[in-house]
Amino acid sequence: MTVEQQKQIEDSLWVVDAVLKRLKRQGDEDLRQDLFLYMCKCIQRFDVSRGTKWTSYAYESLYLYALRTLAKEKKLTEPLVSEEKFFYLSDNGAGENELIETCQAYCITITLTPDERAVAEYIMQGYCLSDISRILRRPPKRIRELKAEIKRKYLALEKMTPP
């Protein structure tokens, strides 16, 4: 790495913080370290002749890298509501509405395919459909179809539940 590249990285350390802030992961030191190291790789691939500013290139590259990293770390096959919580609520005489909602959440996770479960997880975490599409490497149309299927299954389950 050249001295000029080192200077560019030192001047743009704020980009890592901006990416972490966008992902609401400011306290994740492991991810911060990964992003710093990845920025060193990015500076070697950066080409000024393409007409892109370094900070724009770095931000987008780091953001997509962080999404891929988080997707690898996340276990998408776990149910949205754990069985322990379900039994804990039912044994402690929780309110009937809370028990029904918990039961619905548990039942719908059983009926979802792994792709639907992954989409549901990311939606609940606040990701937009385009980000989910990038993370799961599926076309946006497929993500919309999966979201519609999740909604259809939920509404079918809701009709089966007594008022």
Secondary structure, DSSP 8 states (H G I E B T S, - for coil): --HHHHHHHHHTTHHHHHHHHHTT-TT-HHHHHHHHHHHHHHHHH--GGG---HHHHHHHHHHHHHHHHHHHHS-TTS-SS-HHHHHHHHHTT--HHHHHHHHHHHHHHHHS-HHHHHHHHHHHTT--HHHHHHHHT--HHHHHHHHHHHHHHHHHHHHHS--
